[in-house]
């Protein structure tokens, strides 16, 4: 049997404590570990598969994440988030006068 090499001691211990043979649990742990260790952009399908694994194994994902010192989801840039919120508020304020006119026609606000 080939020796499975894990990047973290958490995954390596889980592999050593499992019976030999095909095991989807250890394969999933290795996939989570590989995805967290390799900080490469993922496509939509790969991201969905990764999020599925993380939701299936939340404790294991967190332990691997802590050991690797990574984050499962990239943090949003707060400056960009503030910019998006400001744009949404500005657009809502621009629409407000036209919506007041419509509300007045139906007996609402005049």
Secondary structure, DSSP 8 states (H G I E B T S, - for coil): ------SSHHHHHHHHTS-SS--HHHHHHHHHHHHHHS-----HHHHHHHHHHHHHSHHHHHHHHHHHT--SS----HHHHHHHHHHHHHHHHHHHHHHHHHHHHTTS--
